[in-house]
Amino acid sequence: MELADLLDATWSVDQGGAVSGPDQESRTHLADRPGCDEDLRAEAWVAWRDDLIADGRSVDDAMYWLDVAFVQPCPEDT
């Protein structure tokens, strides 16, 4: 499963739209990855954004969730 797909599944759970998604350990690991690798985050965002647009979902809400509510700072940066 691609990072964009995992982000989408996790966001959907957080928005109350999906019944299941990644478990807590996977969510934590998933939140750390884009926080520690800006290139990875940017690449995943572009892929996910394109999926959101194709599905007619809110890009602004997803971007806010990704940047503010979900992605954690890299442990090396804290």
C-alpha positions, -999 to +999 in steps of 0.1 A: +000+000+000+014+034-009+019+062+016-009+082+000-033+053+004-024+049+041-028+086+047-062+085+030-074+055+051-062+072+083-078+105+074-110+088+065-111+071+100-104+105+117-132+121+097-156+094+107-159+080+072-143+046+076-148+019+100-112+006+101-078+019+093-042+015+104-037+004+141-022+028+166+014+016+161+011+019+123-005+054+127+024+065+149+050+052+124+030+068+095+028+102+113+066+101+119+077+093+083+065+125+065+076+146+095+112+133+091+114+134+053+101+165+036+106+150+001+086+119+011+059+141+025+057+163-006+056+132-029+029+116-008+009+148-007+009+152-045-003+117-050-030+120-023-041+154-034-047+141-069-068+113-055-088+138-034-094+160-064-105+130-085-129+120-058-143+155-053-131+156-016-118+187+003-081+193-005-079+221+021-094+200+049-070+171+041-040+194+039-048+210+073-052+175+089-019+163+074+001+194+084-015+203+118-033+173+132-015+143+120+022+147+110+045+147+140+078+166+142+108+144+135+121+130+168+156+143+159+142+178+157+127+179+191 
